[in-house]
Amino acid sequence: MKPADRAWIAAAITVTAYEITAVKLRWELLSEAVDRYRRQHPIATDCCIGFVALHLLRRWPPRIDPLAALANLFR
């Protein structure tokens, strides 16, 4: 298993654990937080979601992918 696989598993476990805890403690769910963000900042929220989605789908041209450029700074 590669480090990225472990990171995805950790992210999935963290989100799942938060959602279960949120239901039990009557906290705001992550999707409800996004609803709130979209009410307050609809364009910025949609842009952030699209930005990450385009990166994960590898739809940014490599030379202008902002997250890839950020990663390259730390190589």
C-alpha angles and dihedrals in degrees: 000000000000125000091252090056090053090049092053091048091049091049092050092048092047094050092045092048091049093049092050091047091046092054092048094046095037092242124154113278118233091248090051089052089054089051088054092047090051092052091051100036110010099167096043092047094049090046092051092049091046092046093056093040092052090050094049091046089048091234095135111093103252094242093057102034101125096202092049089050090051091050090050090057089064098046 
